[in-house]
Amino acid sequence: LAAVGVSWFCSVDPWQSFTGLYGEHEGGVLSWLVAILVMNGLTGSEIPRTLVNCAVVAAVWSWLQWVGWEWSVPLGKLEPGRAHAALGGPVYLGNYLAVCAPLAWGTWKLPIVLSGILASGSRGALLGAAAGIAALKIKDRRILVGLAALALAALFFLPGKGPSNKGRLLVWKAAGGGILERAFTGWGPDNFVYIAQGYRTSEWDAVYKGPTGQPFKVTQGHAHNFFLELLCTVGFLGLVGFLKAFRWPKDRTRRAAVMAGAVCSMFNPLSLPVRLAMCSLFKHKAVAQPWERRALLALFLAGFVAW
């Protein structure tokens, strides 16, 4: 959180870094504060069951959308053929359900969770769920590494929308340029859109065309890779701080769920619910010392004055 505060102080758009990207508000300082509250409060043994129960509700909701029975958010207003329940997008839904798939292993809830991933149409989520279940059932690490390599290679040959694969490559290339420009503190929390604007090219416009041939999504709010986005937005300092805040869980099921989320994060952004779910599964170091709290408060006040 201190690293996020430093990045906010140096942000190219401090207000957006505070509230998050307009329309989503998931990657700004406010959402990181929510994540810290969750990390300090949710460590009980009931967490996996709670996450799975929420996943079942989300999966059922997604199928209601998919068949056109969900009256509040009909599928016609969403990306064609892909449900999102109440998680803001099909990728976000798929990622959350993928994290919960290993937690639901051996119960009647697993088929429901997997059906929700299918309704989302997210290939990355399918791969993440498969990786999590494989990590749960296969103990030989060499087999896991081999399966992971095959799965990563196959992902780009699975059927998907025209710009899906090439668009990711363009976005990752832009992310690399953004990292080189501001490697230490990044561009500020949730400010990847500025990198996308700066690295937009004619090829970018050619890939992201709508049905009428008009360019759409000429900018991207996310890097389609959680770790690349961390490096872009909060810099190397933020990535190191994020990784050091966690301790690998000893429970095999929780490790498998975290593995599923990590695989999803290689291809997609992670929404706030997914990040909170993964945070709750880790063993983490709580912010308990008074001097740490005072230091964090000073950093955020400095960021606000800078804005």
Disulfide bonds with the S-S distance in Angstrom:
none
